[in-house]
Amino acid sequence: MDPAAAHPAALSAAALADLRAFDREHVWHPYSSALTPGDPYVVESAEGVRLRLRDGAGTAHDVIDAMASWWCAVHGYRVPELDAAAGDQLDRMAHVMFGGLTHAPAVDLARRLLDLAPAGMEHVFLADSGSVSVEVAMKAALQHHLAAGRRRTRFFTVRGGYHGDTFSPMSVTDPVGGMHSLFRGVLPEHVFAPRPPAGLHRPEDDAELVAWERTTRDLFSQNAADIAAVIIEPVLQGAGGMHVYPPRVLDVLHGLAREHGALVIHDEIATGFHRTGPRWAGDRVATTPDILCVGKALTGGYLTLAAMLCTREVAEGVSAGEAGGLMHGPTFMANPLACAVANANLDLLAARDTAGEVARVEVGLRAGLAPASQLASVADVRTLGAVGVVQLREPVRVPEVTAAAVARGVWVRPFRDLVYTMPPFVTSDADLEALTAGLVGAVADVHG
């Protein structure tokens, strides 16, 4: 590609000022106040693993994207194969309803997802977003039990999780740290076991793990008659705090569900498609879920799309009920444009030895973030696959750390006490070195 063509013409000073002013007065950003808005950078363009930002003074910053646009742009930006897939599909149709109709991009995607999914998955419901796929999964679990005459209306999970911002996913997200305590009394109340102890490689006889298992077994037994399903983010809790826990936890939860007739839902929206190393984070155990939710990396960050996959038993149970089917139907379900890009994205994931890429990224993140452990402000540094975390001893001063990182050539979006990265899988070794140095330097600059 001609380097001169990598970025479109820059915004004029007047256009930039107008854009920022209107944004400040009228555009509501995620988790922000409309009364005291922040001062976001303007993204002018993106190429490879870099974003071109403009700050309030109009200064351009070319920065490495440490976030992969909230973990979905796994191949970076302006990917020729994905651009071509979008263009080819636009020549046919951008969208068509899925009620009473079908089309090749959706069928091809469903076939490929089932080929990649854990054993036992036989049906695919294509949804708009990750949060919606969790809504659909929870609805399917409830309908499955209701159709069999069992009024099981509660879900079992662990503290520290995050499953989305719509109402049903909020109800199984951590009730204290999960951003939905304001809705207490409106959301259904489900059953939360303690957060599992940290650490991927704890032995089964580890004292904390044994104590967690005992408490969890007791809690499940007390509520078993009401539990429709266990819902869990396998091995890595994402937006709940980037908490890594032992695979043994999955075995325990699967065993309890099987013992008491409940289903198991794996939320792999953030962890799927090799983000933690294996294709699915749940591949670290032999047991498989009844329902699987996927999203984020599904389209390589191009378009919003997610899916709920389930076993034949779940699908038949839902379909045998009074309603006669799964009672959900998004307008943009199976959008052909998104499905076509998703198929091209799966081609890239297969062609690029993605597991090998993630292993390489993990090595770079571990080496590059290690110096942060010497900072007085840092409580922990950890990596898992293409996930790197610097956990502070205090809440992150987000605007200051962000500005310090941008000044060092890195875009990062910290939260709570975490300065973390989930970069594109294609980030080069040199860029990983620059990225990690930028994050460690920003923490040192601001927190010491």
C-alpha positions, 0 to 999 in steps of 0.5 A: 500500500502507498504510505501516502494513502494510508491515512485520508486527508486530515480534518481542517482546524475548523472541521475538527473544532466543530466536531468536538464542540457538537460531540461535547454538547450532544453525543453521549459516550459509554459510561459517561455523564452528559452534564460533565462530558469528557474530552475524547480524542478524535480518531481521524483514521486507522491503519494496521495496528495504529490509530491517528488521533487528534487532541484538543489542540489539533495535534496528530498522534499516531498511536499503537492500539493496545485495546484492539477496539475493545478486544475485537479488531484482532487483525488490526484495521483496513485489513484487505481480506475483510475490506474485500469481503465487505465490498463483495457482499455490498454488491449483492445486498447489505441486509435482508430480514431473517424471518422466513428467509435465509442466505449463504453468508449466514448458513456458511457462518453457522456451518463454520461456527459449529465446526469450530465449537466445542463438541455437542453444539448443533444449533446457531442463533445469530444475534446483534451483539455479545450482550444480546447473545447472552440475553438469548442464551438465558432465555433459551435456558429458561424456556428449556426448563419451562417446556419440561414443566420445571419452573427454574428461574434463577442462574448460578454464577460467581462474583467478579463476572461481567456478561453485558449491559442489557438487563438479563446479562446485568443480573448475572454480572457482579452485583457490587463491582459490575456497574449495575447496583443502581438497578437493585430491586429491578433486576432479578436476583440470582445466586452468586458463589464467591469469586474463585481464587486467582491463578491459572495453575493452582493444584486441586488440593490448594487450600483456597481452592478447596475452601471455594469448592466447599462453599460453592457446593453448599450454596448450589445445593441450597438453591438447586431446585431453582437453578436453570443454568450456570453461566460463567466466563471460562478462566478469565473474567474480562471487564469484571477485573481481568481476573484469571482463575484455575480451570478446576473451577469449570470442572466443579461448576459443570459437575454441580450443574450435571448433578442437579439437572441445570444447564451450563452456559459459557460466555466466550465473547471476550475469551473466544477465538484464541484470545487466552491461547486455546481457541476457546478458554473452556478448552482447558477442561474436558467438559463442554457447555450446553450453550456457548456465546461468542462475539467481539472478534467474530467479525474482526472488529468490522461490524457488530455480530454475535451468536448463541450456539447450543446442543440439540437437547437444548434446542429441542427442549425450547422448541417443544414448549408452549411457544413453539420456538425461541422467542427472540428475533432481532431486526438485524439478525444474521445481517448478510454484510456482517456474516460475510465479513465474519466468514472472511475473518474466520479464514484469516484466523485459520490461515495465520496460525492464530494460536502461534501468533497469540503465543508470540504476543504473550511472550512479548507482553510478559517480557515488556510488562515485567518492569511494572512489578518494580513500581511502588504503585503496582500490586500485580502484573499478569498475562494470559494469551494476548491479555496483559494486565498491570493492576495498581494499588489504587484507582487509575487516574484515567485521563492522566494515564491515557494522556501519558500513554498517548504521549508515548505513542500508545492508546489505552483505556484503563478502568478501575485499578487496571491498566491493561492491554488486549492488542491485535494478534498481528501486533509485531514484536517491535510494536509490542515492545513499544506498547508495553514500554508506553504502558509501564512508562505511563503508569510510572509517570502518573502513579509512580 
